[in-house]
Amino acid sequence: MAKFVVNSRRHDPYKNFKFRVRIDGKPVGAVTEVSSLVAASKKSKIKLTGLRKFSNITMKRGLFKGTKFYKWIAAIPGSKNFPMDIAIEQFDEKNKLVAAYQLTKAWLHKIEGPALKADGNEVAVESIELSHEGVKFIKC
């Protein structure tokens, strides 16, 4: 009979389900989905370094009572509250921080409330879309 051997050095990828959002270093809540964090070089006829474009980030979460997150959303663009640095933190199953990404000078681009349906039984989900001037990995 063959013996089953466990590889104790094996590292599986992190599960993609625990996130927290920090604005200017302070936690404001959790989200259930974050679109891909994309930084791409702009097209050019010649190769140049340093030219980047950053895709907007969409965050989704179930609708909750008011929090700091809503106060930030309600702020008027152009006020002293905008733009802000936003960190998106990812945790493993043991609640250990395993990755963090920082959006530099982010501002609210779009907010979308939940679809309201009288005969539905889904969770009410809201989403916000953020524009920003850069993304960097602050913990990997």
Secondary structure, 3 states (H helix, E strand, C coil): CCCCCCCCCCCCCCCCCCEEEEECCEEEECCCEECCCCEEECCCCCCCCCCEEECCEEEEEECCCCCHHHHHHHCCCCCCCCCEEEEEEEECCCCCEEEEEEEEEEEEEEEECCCCCCCCCCCCEEEEEEECCEEEEEEC
